Every structure is written in structure tokens, then in C-alpha cells.
Amino acid sequence: MAFWQDKLKIFKIALILSLIGGFIFVYYIYNPSTTLFIPCPFYYVSGFYCPGCGSQRAIHLLLHGNIIGAFRFNPLMVITIPIMVYGLGVTIVNWIFGTKHRFRLFYSKLFIFSFFGMALLYWVLRNIPYYPFKLLAPMA
């Protein structure tokens, strides 16, 4: 029985590493600034930026180590990536090893409501066409 559990752990680790490798490969080959990419449906319909606008280009720049450039496209996403990566890491470790660790921050009502409020405020402020709010809009 332990033999199959070890094989399953190895398979899960290989699957995760393959997905991460594929993700990095696609983002090194695919440049959303120069190639055709899926536009934001909200921006396409309304002409206003959503909290996620500029994320594809920001992730591309982060993978190339350009943190400042990524910050210019979507500062909220760049700031929250470490929290999301840690939470995803905890989830992946739980999935591989069958543990039940929790990232307690995600279970805090204060954090959830604060982050939601911050995202809504960011959404409104990045659409105000005056300085300094124009700095929150995705910049080319």
C-alpha cells in the first residue's frame, strides 16, 4: 500500500512541476504586449479598467524580473502575488502529502472584507482621469 502512495506523491509532484514549467514556457514565448491576447471584457464593453486590467502584461514582466514595469500595469496584483503564492503553496503541499494545513489569513473575516474593500476602492480610483489616479491605470 505504501508503494502506491509513494508513486502517487511522485506523480502529483511531477504533474505540478510540469504545469509550472508549461506556464513559464508559455509566458516566456508569449508576449501579451506584442501579440494578440484576450482583452478584458469589462474594459471592452464599458471603457473602464477593472481591478485585473493589465495583469497579463504584469505577469509577463514579473516572469522576466521587471517588478517596476509589472507594478505600472497592475500594482494591486503585484502586491497580492506573494500572499496568493503562499496560499497556493499551502494548498499544493496539502494535496501532495494529504495534510490539512490552512493559511489562516484566508479565513479571517477582517482580511476578506478589507481586501474586498481595497479592490473596490482600487477599481474606482484607477478610473479617475486625473493625476495621481491616472498612475493606477495600466500604462504602456
Order of alpha helices (4+ residues) and beta strands (2+ residues): alpha-alpha-alpha-alpha-alpha-alpha
